[in-house]
Structure formats: C-alpha cells, structure tokens
Amino acid sequence: MRRGRLLATTLILALGCDKARQLAGGSAEAKPTSEEQAPSAARLDLSSRPDILFQIYGERDDPRMIPIGVLRNGTIEQIELGASGWKQFDALYGKAGAQYTVYDDGRAVGHATVRQGMWTDGKDPLYTLPNCTLMIPQAAMTLAAQARPGYTVALFASTRPLHDAGVTHMAQSEVDRIGREVATRVARSAGVSEAALTGLELHATAVATGVSSSPTIVASLLDPHADEQSSAHERTVHVFVVADAVGSDYKPGYTHVVDGDAATGDFQRFVDHLDVAGDGTTELAIEGWRFGGDTFLAFLQYKNGAWSELYRGRSNWCLD
C-alpha cells in the first residue's frame, strides 16, 4: 500500500519490459483488438470532442498522462476505439500545447500541458510494450500544479471543470481511531480471528466527499509481510472499508475482506477522490491488485446509503 502500487505498475509498463507484458496481459501473437471487434455503434464518437478523465503519473519533472474514461451522463464510460480512432484521439487530446486542469485531493491544483503526444510525426511512439502493436496512448506533460510534495505524482486531469471537494478538519488521531474501530468490526463480522488482526498496519484517511457534514473515513488493515508471504502461499489478512457518519457513530458503506492465501487475494487501496459524476459529491478512486497479477483503477459512488462500484478501468494497456 505505501509503495503506491498504481504508480509503480504504470512506470513499469511505460518501460516496456517483460514484466510489463506479464502485468498487462500482452500475448506473443497479435490479435484483433476488442475495439476493432466491437460494433461501430459502441465506439466513441470523437467528432463532438467528448469530455475525458485522465490520470497523470510518474516523475514530477517528466510526468505522463493516460486516459481513464469518457465523462458523460453522470458517469464514467470505457473508451472504445479502433486503431485509427486511437490515432485520432491522440491527435485531439495529445496535441502539443493542449492544457488540462489537474486535481489532487478532490480539488483543482493547477494545470498540465502536453509536450508530446503518443504518435508524433517523425518520432517514435512515446512508449512501447513487448509483442503489442496498439497501446492506449500516453502524452508527455509539463506540470504546473501545487500538488502534494514528492518526487513522483499521481494526479487526475479533466477536459471539463469538476466541482472542488471540501476540506476536512478531523485530527489524524481521530481518523485513525474511527478507521481502526470500523475496520476491526468488519473483520470480526467476517470471521477473522483476533490473533490474525494482531500486527496489521492501519491506513486511514478522512475525505470530504459531501455525503454528509462529517467526512467519509476510508481505512484499511494490511499484513506488513504480505509481499513475502505471497510467494510462499501463506495466509494473510486484508480489510478495506469506507464508512460514513450515521448519528453519533460511523457505519461501513463498503467493505472488502481477504482472509486466506496471500498469492490469490485481491487487495484494494485508496488513491484519491473527485467529482466525476458532476453531482456535487465526490467519488472514491481506488486501486485493486493481486500480487504478481493485474492492477486496475476503479471508482466508488455513494448511492442509496452505500458505496458501490461506478466504473472499473482496464488492467491491460495493450489493446491487441
């Protein structure tokens, strides 16, 4: 969790190494892309220049931008295009000088400008993957944003303005207390033993989602030795919860529990939050992964008193 798995995976993929092919599911044989096989009616119409949500990642001084999905009808939808469509997409959104608003912690923090698109005349593609002829396009960016400090960045960008989230004022000690209490309660109700809960690392964040006047608490408990255990097929415990205030207590509105083989368990972590639906409340961006396997980005939306998956992005950057 503290390694920033989403960022690490995307950086590996950008290098085009053998591990990237394994993580991205690239095969040795070129096959028709799913976009080429899909009915033309399902492909994104670029003539209206639809609004796109992007992720910006990598080194702060040399970040990359990759599309996540199209923003329309109050949701995020998968971008479906053929090979020529993706080239057109890159020409529209990856054109040098194109500028996009950048978001961190649910708020606009500056902008990013395209330096070079994926397929620029007279230049090699911005990145490659082994045994892959068509990849989701990226763009090299120049970042001008007041994002959280660090050598690397993991931000979102949009072609249209998004509502800014509020600011939380809950002390971290209180966030940790609530997060541990709710996550422990969820683990016990799932049958996790008290002994298995001992030594788990807590990660808790207060998020101003706008669901209520109190912040949403996103918390997880993770075995600090899960990485080592995954190779030995040993048992691990992982709990991920999203909770909101109900009266004087916090109740979980989304739960995910792993209690078993570390090599086959699906893990989740909080990435950020932003108002992708355009309704004034923010959705939660989470990353899901399996050790040595696929990694994906998903968004959770609050509806009817609970959090559920609004959108799940691709785990495969190779479209062959």
C-alpha positions in Angstrom: 0.0 0.0 0.0 2.7 2.5 1.0 4.6 1.7 -2.2 2.0 3.3 -4.4 1.3 0.2 -6.5 -0.7 2.0 -9.2 2.2 4.4 -9.8 4.8 1.6 -9.7 2.8 -0.5 -12.2 2.3 2.3 -14.6 6.0 3.2 -14.5 7.0 -0.4 -15.2 4.5 -0.6 -18.1 5.9 2.6 -19.6 9.4 1.0 -19.7 8.0 -1.8 -21.9 9.9 -4.6 -20.1 8.9 -8.3 -19.9 7.3 -7.8 -16.6 5.1 -5.1 -18.2 3.8 -7.7 -20.7 3.0 -10.1 -17.9 1.2 -7.4 -15.9 -0.6 -6.1 -18.9 -1.6 -9.5 -20.3 0.3 -9.0 -23.6 0.5 -12.1 -25.7 3.1 -13.3 -28.1 0.6 -13.2 -31.1 -1.0 -10.1 -32.4 -4.8 -10.4 -32.3 -7.7 -8.1 -33.4 -8.3 -5.5 -30.7 -11.5 -5.6 -28.7 -12.3 -2.2 -30.1 -12.0 -3.4 -33.7 -14.3 -6.4 -32.9 -16.9 -4.1 -31.1 -19.8 -2.8 -33.2 -19.1 0.6 -34.6 -22.1 1.9 -32.7 -20.3 1.2 -29.5 -17.2 3.2 -30.4 -16.7 6.6 -29.0 -17.7 9.5 -31.4 -14.8 11.9 -31.3 -16.5 14.4 -33.6 -18.1 16.1 -30.6 -14.8 16.1 -28.6 -16.3 14.3 -25.6 -15.0 15.1 -22.1 -12.2 12.8 -20.9 -10.8 11.9 -17.5 -7.1 11.3 -17.4 -4.5 10.2 -14.9 -1.2 12.0 -14.6 1.6 9.9 -13.1 5.4 9.5 -12.9 8.3 11.8 -12.1 7.2 15.3 -11.1 9.6 16.8 -13.7 8.6 14.4 -16.5 5.1 13.1 -15.9 2.9 11.1 -18.3 -0.9 11.4 -18.9 -3.1 8.4 -19.9 -6.9 8.4 -20.5 -9.1 6.7 -17.9 -12.6 7.0 -19.5 -15.1 9.4 -21.0 -17.3 11.6 -18.7 -20.9 11.7 -19.8 -24.4 11.1 -18.4 -23.2 11.4 -14.9 -20.8 8.5 -15.0 -17.5 7.3 -16.5 -17.6 5.0 -19.5 -15.0 2.9 -21.2 -13.3 4.4 -24.3 -13.9 2.0 -27.2 -12.0 2.9 -30.4 -10.3 1.1 -33.3 -6.7 1.7 -34.3 -7.5 4.7 -36.4 -9.8 6.0 -33.7 -7.0 5.9 -31.1 -4.7 7.8 -33.5 -7.4 10.4 -33.9 -7.9 10.5 -30.1 -4.2 11.2 -29.7 -4.3 14.0 -32.3 -7.1 15.7 -30.5 -6.1 15.3 -26.8 -2.4 14.7 -27.1 -1.7 17.7 -29.3 1.3 19.7 -28.2 0.2 22.7 -26.2 -3.1 21.2 -25.1 -3.8 22.1 -21.4 -5.8 20.4 -18.8 -6.9 21.2 -15.2 -5.2 19.0 -12.6 -6.9 17.7 -9.4 -5.4 16.4 -6.2 -7.4 15.5 -3.0 -10.6 16.4 -4.9 -9.6 20.0 -5.8 -8.2 21.8 -8.8 -4.5 22.5 -8.0 -3.2 23.8 -11.3 -2.8 22.6 -14.9 -0.7 20.3 -17.1 0.3 21.0 -20.7 1.1 18.4 -23.4 4.7 18.4 -24.6 4.4 15.4 -26.9 1.6 13.1 -27.8 1.8 9.3 -28.4 2.3 9.4 -32.1 4.1 12.5 -33.2 5.2 12.8 -36.9 8.9 12.0 -37.3 9.2 10.5 -33.8 8.9 7.0 -32.3 5.8 6.2 -30.2 6.1 7.6 -26.7 6.2 4.1 -25.2 6.1 0.5 -26.4 5.1 -2.9 -24.9 6.6 -6.2 -26.0 4.5 -8.1 -28.6 2.0 -5.3 -28.7 1.1 -3.2 -31.8 -1.7 -1.0 -30.4 -1.5 0.6 -26.9 -3.6 3.1 -25.0 -1.9 6.4 -25.9 0.0 8.5 -23.4 1.3 12.0 -23.6 4.4 13.6 -22.1 3.4 16.6 -19.9 4.7 19.7 -18.2 3.1 20.1 -14.8 2.3 23.4 -13.2 0.4 22.4 -10.0 0.5 22.8 -6.3 0.2 19.1 -5.6 1.3 17.2 -2.6 5.1 17.2 -2.2 7.2 14.3 -3.5 9.5 13.1 -6.3 6.6 11.4 -8.1 3.0 12.4 -8.7 -0.3 10.6 -9.0 -3.0 13.1 -10.1 -6.1 13.3 -12.2 -6.9 15.7 -15.0 -10.1 16.5 -16.9 -11.1 18.3 -20.1 -14.0 20.0 -18.2 -14.1 21.7 -14.8 -15.0 19.4 -11.9 -16.6 20.5 -8.6 -14.0 21.1 -5.9 -14.3 19.0 -2.8 -14.5 20.5 0.7 -11.7 20.4 3.2 -11.6 18.1 6.2 -10.6 19.3 9.7 -10.7 16.0 11.6 -7.5 15.3 13.5 -5.5 12.3 12.2 -5.6 10.6 15.6 -9.4 10.7 15.5 -9.3 9.4 11.9 -7.1 6.5 12.9 -9.3 5.7 15.9 -12.5 5.6 13.8 -10.8 3.7 11.0 -9.4 1.0 13.2 -12.6 0.6 15.1 -14.8 0.2 11.9 -12.2 -2.0 10.1 -11.9 -4.2 13.2 -15.6 -4.5 13.5 -15.9 -5.5 9.8 -13.1 -8.1 10.2 -14.7 -9.7 13.2 -18.1 -9.9 11.5 -16.3 -11.6 8.6 -14.9 -14.3 10.9 -11.3 -13.0 11.1 -9.7 -14.2 14.3 -8.4 -11.8 16.9 -4.9 -13.4 16.5 -5.0 -12.6 12.8 -5.7 -9.0 13.4 -2.7 -8.5 15.6 0.1 -6.6 13.9 -1.9 -5.4 10.9 -0.9 -2.0 9.6 -3.6 0.7 9.7 -4.0 3.2 6.9 -6.9 5.7 7.4 -7.9 8.8 5.6 -10.7 11.4 6.1 -12.3 12.5 2.9 -14.6 15.4 2.3 -17.0 13.6 -0.1 -20.0 15.7 0.6 -22.1 12.7 1.5 -22.8 14.3 4.9 -21.5 17.2 7.0 -18.9 14.7 8.5 -16.0 13.4 6.5 -16.0 9.9 4.9 -13.4 7.6 6.5 -11.5 5.3 4.2 -9.5 2.7 6.1 -7.6 -0.5 5.6 -5.7 -3.1 7.6 -2.9 -4.8 5.8 -0.4 -7.5 6.8 3.0 -5.8 6.6 4.6 -9.2 5.5 2.0 -9.9 2.8 4.6 -9.4 0.0 6.9 -12.0 1.3 4.0 -14.4 2.1 2.6 -14.2 -1.4 5.5 -16.2 -2.8 5.1 -18.9 -0.1 1.3 -19.2 -0.4 0.9 -18.3 3.2 -2.2 -16.9 4.9 -2.8 -13.2 5.0 -5.5 -10.7 6.2 -6.5 -7.5 4.5 -9.5 -5.3 5.3 -10.7 -2.3 3.3 -13.7 -0.2 4.4 -15.5 3.0 3.6 -17.6 4.4 6.4 -19.8 7.4 6.9 -21.3 9.1 10.0 -24.8 7.8 11.0 -25.9 9.7 14.1 -23.1 9.6 16.5 -21.4 6.5 15.0 -19.6 5.6 11.8 -21.1 2.7 9.7 -19.4 0.9 6.9 -21.0 1.5 3.5 -18.4 -0.6 1.6 -16.3 -3.5 2.7 -13.7 -5.8 1.2 -12.0 -8.6 3.3 -9.2 -11.0 2.4 -8.6 -13.9 4.8 -6.6 -16.6 3.1 -3.9 -17.2 0.5 -1.8 -14.1 0.0 -0.9 -15.1 -3.5 -4.6 -15.2 -4.7 -6.2 -12.5 -2.6 -7.5 -9.3 -4.2 -6.2 -6.2 -2.4 -7.5 -2.6 -2.5 -6.2 0.8 -1.6 -7.5 4.4 -1.6 -6.0 6.6 -4.3 -7.9 9.9 -4.3 -11.4 11.3 -4.7 -13.0 13.7 -7.2 -16.5 14.6 -8.5 -16.5 12.7 -11.8 -20.4 12.4 -11.8 -20.8 16.1 -11.6 -23.4 16.0 -8.8 -21.5 17.9 -6.1 -20.3 14.9 -4.2 -17.0 13.1 -4.9 -16.4 9.6 -6.0 -13.6 7.5 -4.5 -10.8 6.3 -6.7 -9.4 3.0 -5.5 -6.8 0.7 -6.9 -7.2 -3.1 -6.9 -4.4 -5.6 -7.4 -3.3 -9.1 -6.9 0.4 -9.9 -6.2 2.2 -10.6 -9.4 -1.1 -10.0 -11.4 -3.3 -7.4 -12.8 -3.8 -3.9 -11.4 -6.8 -1.7 -12.1 -8.3 1.6 -11.2 -12.0 1.8 -10.1 -14.4 4.5 -8.8 -16.9 4.0 -6.0 -20.0 6.1 -5.9 -22.3 6.8 -2.9 -25.9 5.9 -3.7 -28.9 4.8 -1.6 -26.8 4.8 1.6 -23.9 2.7 0.4 -20.8 2.8 -1.8 -20.7 0.7 -4.9 -18.5 0.4 -8.0 -19.3 3.0 -10.6 -16.6 2.2 -13.0 -13.6 -0.1 -13.5 -10.8 0.8 -15.8 -8.6 -1.5 -17.9 -5.9 -3.6 -16.3 -4.3 -4.0 -19.8 -2.7 -1.2 -21.7 -2.1 -3.4 -24.7 -5.2 -3.4 -26.9 -4.1 -6.3 -29.1 
